[in-house]
Amino acid sequence: MDDYDPLREYLSHQTQTELVLTFEQIEEILGFALPRASQRASWWEKERNPENARPQRDAIRDGGYEATRLADGAGVRFRRISAGRHRSWR
């Protein structure tokens, strides 16, 4: 089981096109504290090269969303991926 599976499961059960979660809410879903790197926008954003995939990005994509850190640093915006763009690279 991957550490980020709880986030994938949570997102896969959401019906909204877009949702925002605070870092605290994400940590509650995961059951552990996020690393300091999660404060950087690049930690969340989709990776163009599948060879550079990160477990959190895989979980988000596999949950049907893409993520962007909010500009104010207060949390993360998740936007549903259209059916044609959603695919797992694992």
TIGU-552010 format. One record per residue (C-alpha): residue number from 1; x, y, z. Coordinates in steps of 0.2 Angstrom, whole numbers. Each point is the difference from the previous one (the first is absolute). Layout:
// residues N
    k     xx     yy     zz
  NUM      X      Y      Z
...
// end
This chain:
// residues 90
    k     xx     yy     zz
    1      0      0      0
    2      6     17     -5
    3      1     14     13
    4    -11     11    -11
    5    -14    -13     -3
    6    -11      8     13
    7      0     16    -10
    8     -3     -9    -16
    9    -15     -9      8
   10     -7     16      7
   11      1      9    -17
   12     -7    -15    -10
   13    -16      2     11
   14     -2     18     -3
   15    -13      7    -13
   16      5     18     -1
   17      9      7    -15
   18     11     10     11
   19      4      0     19
   20     12      8     11
   21      8     -8     15
   22     11      7     13
   23     17     -8      4
   24     -8     -5     17
   25    -14     -8     -8
   26     11    -10    -12
   27     11     -5     15
   28    -16     -6      9
   29     -5    -11    -16
   30     18     -7     -1
   31      3     -3     18
   32     17      8      0
   33      8     17     -1
   34      5      6    -18
   35     18      3     -3
   36      7     18     -1
   37      1     -2    -19
   38    -19      0     -1
   39      0     18      3
   40      8      2    -18
   41    -12      1    -14
   42     11    -12    -11
   43     -3    -14     13
   44    -19      0     -4
   45      0      5    -19
   46     -2    -14    -13
   47     17     -6     -7
   48      1      1    -19
   49     13    -14      0
   50     -8    -17      7
   51     18     -6      4
   52      1     14     13
   53    -17     -5      8
   54     -1      2     19
   55    -12    -11     11
   56    -11     15      5
   57     -2      5    -18
   58     -4    -18     -5
   59    -13     -1     14
   60     -8     17     -5
   61     -1     -5    -18
   62     -6    -17      4
   63    -13      8     10
   64     -6      9    -15
   65      7     17      4
   66     14     12     -3
   67      7     11     13
   68      6     18      2
   69      7      8     16
   70    -10     16      4
   71      9     16     -3
   72     -2      5     18
   73      7    -16      6
   74    -15     -5     10
   75     -4    -16     -9
   76     -2    -10    -16
   77    -13      2    -14
   78     -5    -17     -8
   79     -8      1    -17
   80     -8    -16     -8
   81      9     -6    -15
   82    -12     -3    -15
   83     -2    -19     -4
   84     11      1    -16
   85     15      7     10
   86     -1    -11     15
   87     12    -14     -1
   88     12     -9     12
   89     18      0     -5
   90      5    -13     13
// end
